[in-house]
Amino acid sequence: MRGLTIPQRLGYFASIFYFLHGIPRIICLVAPLFALLLGIIPVMADVPSLVNFFGSYYLATLVMLRTVSRGTRNAFWSDIYETADSVAMSWATLKTALKPWKKRPFIITPKGVTREQRGFSRFSYVLPHLVIMGLLIAGIVTGIRLWLSAVPVPGLEVSLFWAAVNLLLIGVAILAAAELTEWRNVFRIKSRMPCELIRGRERLRGRVEDINETGVLIQTSRRLLGGKDSVLLSINTPQGDQLVVRGQICRQHRVSSGVVDIGLKFLNVDDKTVNALLAATFSNPRIWNKPDLEPGIFRSLWSILRVFSMVFTTSRASHRRDIRILHQQECRLVSRDRILIGNVGQISKTGISLNVPGTVDLVAEKGTLYLNSFVFKVRKRWAMQCKDVVRAGFTIEQVDEGAEQWQKLTSLAA
């Protein structure tokens, strides 16, 4: 192409040959297995030679990548990404090379799709990686046995180190395929702006923590009084304007003493308000473009350690409209076919948790709960067996007796 500068020509060249990186990556992943399992030495080098040649090359690559990308790329996470898509990329490249004339549909990745269960959406995508991981583990075990037995294998230490690094890369790639639950259709942008929540005569000042065109997370000093009515949110934008949006409280969660997070879902947002929200969110480029925060080697290593635990922990925060408080007291739950005696654990204006001794199957969805002078109509939300006690959560559908006293009691959560 005429008229292109040398950097532009290099960019076009790299974009074309990028799709061929899958096959070399797979070869790099399985190469140490030839030495550890088959006795075929792919690299005849000792540790000092490897450090001198490959170490200097890799260090120069790190410096060059950080200089050219201006801190927006990280070599380690690029290796993770290429390891994750190496098999799929290689298969797509081979099919295209064998039948370049075949017409293929243009597929767009679906946007705004939520996922309510964690795990592998398509196990076949990660199966080749699991096979390579199993072979790497077998190769490392075999190599350690050869090393302990003092069997003379040229470059054994190099092959062991190589296989260990590949095992780490492919392990993190497999964990990345174990999708976590997703509760939002639109990604939230961290943006701190002063705001005020308004419900009737009640006003509560706070600060926006993150926001998008469908909702916002606000941090305040106390909770907003419970209720299902909508609230008004007034935001002071970076441009100096005042943006008012109507929303509904989805959750309130006490972070620490004097700090409460309030999640708000916007209601009946028109195009004009959406544009104003987008302008307020993205007007300051430092909010969403922060190349100076690219993780270094220590933050990357810490992220690796955390990724193993994040797969097994929930990513969803508490989604209650009202904060719960401790209230330990005996109670009686009456359903259609039986009466259960238990102890209250926590209470809020709209919910209550119980501990029922023994092994009890809480089949009934609804019942009447008696707590001192209070009488509630409740509906079961969840129940779980914990050793010798059953813990269950109930939604309060109606307060039959003691409504005013219950309002005063649960207001202590503020």
Summary of the structure (lengths in Angstrom):
residues: 414
radius of gyration: 29.2
end to end distance: 67.4
largest distance: 86.6
contacts: 1112
relative contact order: 0.08
helix: 41%
strand: 29%
